[in-house]
Amino acid sequence: MTNIAGVPKEGPSKIASGHNQRNLLSFIIPKGATIKRLRIEPRASSSPDPNPEYPDPFVVDWKDTPDITIKFYSANKTLGDPTNPNEVGKMFWDFALKITNNRTQNLQLKYSDLVFEDQYGWQYPGSVDKYGGDKETVLLPGESIKTIVKVSGVSPFSRLVKLLYKGWSLDISAWT
């Protein structure tokens, strides 16, 4: 077990009224480290009681840590071609992403593994082109690619709000 430097040993800070306030702690994690579990040891050292009862320590496990890192560069939408009956009234999105393989082995990544969800829960798989074409890319350990992932046939009333990847979710509502 490793203690992280810079984390205060004292408990929650007090505000003027004497009530506890919430604290936000941040850490610098060594490059290449993967967090698998956090051990939380609650303490109330600011209590006037010389022997306060502390809540029991507990562990937060990270199962299924994402095997990729996604950097989001841009989101562009266009209206479908009004002369093409298959595109009338539909939106087409292009997402510029950088995808990095965090695994220690090769990663087989298909564009359709990246699924975009709108505010109503409708899901749209990513593709190579606006016709839904899929492509598989093999990323070596630590390798990155910068690519355009396309999403086709989105209703103009829909707003894409999440990027999903194998049970992992990224809120993209600020970009769309």
C-alpha positions as CSV (number, residue, x, y, z in Angstrom):
1,M,0.0,0.0,0.0
2,T,1.3,3.4,-0.9
3,N,0.6,6.7,0.8
4,I,0.3,9.6,-1.6
5,A,2.4,12.6,-0.8
6,G,0.6,15.9,-0.3
7,V,-2.6,14.4,1.1
8,P,-3.4,16.1,4.5
9,K,-3.5,13.7,7.5
10,E,-6.0,15.8,9.3
11,G,-9.8,15.3,8.8
12,P,-12.4,17.6,7.3
13,S,-11.8,21.3,7.7
14,K,-14.2,23.4,9.8
15,I,-16.1,26.4,8.7
16,A,-17.0,29.3,11.0
17,S,-20.2,27.7,12.2
18,G,-18.4,24.6,13.4
19,H,-19.9,22.3,10.7
20,N,-17.8,20.1,8.5
21,Q,-17.4,21.1,4.9
22,R,-16.5,19.0,1.9
23,N,-12.9,18.8,0.8
24,L,-11.6,18.1,-2.7
25,L,-8.3,16.3,-2.8
26,S,-6.2,15.9,-5.9
27,F,-3.1,13.9,-6.5
28,I,-0.2,13.7,-8.9
29,I,-0.2,10.1,-10.1
30,P,3.1,8.7,-11.4
31,K,3.2,8.2,-15.1
32,G,2.3,4.7,-16.1
33,A,0.5,4.0,-12.8
34,T,-2.9,2.4,-13.0
35,I,-5.3,2.9,-10.1
36,K,-7.0,-0.4,-9.2
37,R,-8.1,0.3,-5.7
38,L,-8.4,3.2,-3.2
39,R,-8.4,2.6,0.6
40,I,-10.4,5.3,2.4
41,E,-9.7,5.8,6.1
42,P,-12.2,8.4,7.4
43,R,-10.9,10.5,10.3
44,A,-12.6,13.3,12.3
45,S,-9.5,14.8,13.9
46,S,-11.2,18.2,14.2
47,S,-13.6,16.6,16.7
48,P,-13.4,18.1,20.2
49,D,-13.7,14.5,21.6
50,P,-10.2,13.2,22.4
51,N,-11.2,9.7,21.4
52,P,-13.7,10.0,18.6
53,E,-15.1,7.0,16.9
54,Y,-14.0,6.8,13.3
55,P,-16.0,5.2,10.6
56,D,-14.5,1.9,9.4
57,P,-12.0,2.1,6.5
58,F,-13.4,1.0,3.2
59,V,-12.1,0.2,-0.2
60,V,-13.2,1.5,-3.6
61,D,-12.3,-1.0,-6.4
62,W,-11.8,0.0,-10.0
63,K,-12.9,-3.0,-12.0
64,D,-12.8,-2.7,-15.7
65,T,-10.5,0.3,-15.9
66,P,-10.7,1.6,-19.5
67,D,-8.1,0.1,-21.8
68,I,-8.1,3.2,-23.9
69,T,-7.7,6.9,-23.3
70,I,-9.8,9.2,-25.6
71,K,-8.9,12.8,-26.2
72,F,-11.7,14.8,-27.7
73,Y,-10.6,17.4,-30.2
74,S,-13.7,18.5,-32.1
75,A,-17.3,17.8,-33.0
76,N,-18.8,19.0,-36.3
77,K,-22.3,18.4,-37.6
78,T,-23.7,18.8,-41.0
79,L,-27.2,18.5,-42.4
80,G,-27.9,15.7,-44.8
81,D,-28.0,16.3,-48.6
82,P,-31.5,17.5,-49.4
83,T,-31.3,15.8,-52.8
84,N,-30.6,12.4,-51.3
85,P,-33.9,10.8,-49.9
86,N,-31.8,8.7,-47.5
87,E,-30.3,11.9,-45.9
88,V,-33.2,14.3,-45.9
89,G,-33.8,15.6,-42.3
90,K,-30.8,13.8,-40.8
91,M,-27.7,15.1,-39.1
92,F,-24.2,13.8,-39.7
93,W,-21.5,14.2,-37.1
94,D,-17.7,14.1,-37.4
95,F,-15.7,13.6,-34.1
96,A,-12.0,14.2,-34.1
97,L,-10.5,11.9,-31.5
98,K,-7.1,10.7,-30.3
99,I,-7.3,7.1,-29.0
100,T,-4.4,5.6,-27.0
101,N,-4.0,1.9,-26.1
102,N,-3.3,1.7,-22.3
103,R,-3.0,-2.0,-22.3
104,T,0.2,-4.0,-22.2
105,Q,-0.9,-6.0,-25.3
106,N,-2.3,-5.2,-28.7
107,L,-5.8,-3.7,-28.8
108,Q,-8.3,-4.6,-31.6
109,L,-10.5,-1.5,-31.9
110,K,-13.4,-1.2,-34.3
111,Y,-15.1,2.1,-35.0
112,S,-18.4,0.6,-34.1
113,D,-17.0,-0.1,-30.5
114,L,-17.4,3.7,-30.0
115,V,-21.1,4.3,-29.6
116,F,-22.7,7.7,-29.2
117,E,-25.9,8.2,-27.2
118,D,-28.4,11.0,-27.5
119,Q,-30.5,12.6,-24.6
120,Y,-33.3,10.1,-25.3
121,G,-31.1,7.0,-25.0
122,W,-30.9,6.2,-28.7
123,Q,-27.5,4.8,-29.6
124,Y,-25.5,5.4,-32.8
125,P,-22.4,3.4,-33.5
126,G,-19.3,5.2,-34.8
127,S,-18.2,4.5,-38.4
128,V,-15.5,5.3,-40.9
129,D,-17.9,7.0,-43.3
130,K,-21.4,8.4,-43.3
131,Y,-22.8,5.1,-44.7
132,G,-22.0,3.2,-41.6
133,G,-18.8,1.5,-42.8
134,D,-16.7,-0.2,-40.1
135,K,-13.0,-0.6,-39.8
136,E,-10.8,-2.5,-37.4
137,T,-7.5,-1.0,-36.2
138,V,-4.8,-2.8,-34.2
139,L,-3.1,-0.5,-31.7
140,L,0.2,-1.7,-30.2
141,P,0.7,-1.1,-26.4
142,G,1.0,2.6,-25.8
143,E,0.2,3.5,-29.4
144,S,-2.1,6.3,-30.3
145,I,-4.1,7.2,-33.4
146,K,-5.8,10.5,-34.3
147,T,-8.9,9.8,-36.3
148,I,-12.3,11.0,-37.4
149,V,-15.2,8.9,-36.1
150,K,-18.5,9.5,-38.0
151,V,-22.0,9.2,-36.7
152,S,-24.8,9.1,-39.3
153,G,-28.6,9.5,-39.4
154,V,-29.1,11.5,-36.2
155,S,-32.4,13.3,-35.8
156,P,-32.2,17.1,-35.8
157,F,-34.1,16.9,-32.5
158,S,-31.4,14.7,-30.9
159,R,-28.3,15.9,-29.1
160,L,-25.5,13.5,-28.6
161,V,-24.5,13.6,-25.0
162,K,-22.4,10.4,-24.3
163,L,-19.6,8.5,-25.9
164,L,-19.8,4.9,-24.8
165,Y,-17.0,2.3,-25.0
166,K,-17.4,-1.2,-23.5
167,G,-19.4,-0.1,-20.5
168,W,-17.4,3.1,-20.0
169,S,-19.1,6.4,-20.5
170,L,-17.8,9.9,-21.4
171,D,-20.0,13.0,-21.1
172,I,-19.7,14.9,-24.4
173,S,-22.7,17.2,-23.9
174,A,-20.5,20.3,-23.6
175,W,-19.2,19.7,-27.2
176,T,-22.4,18.9,-28.9
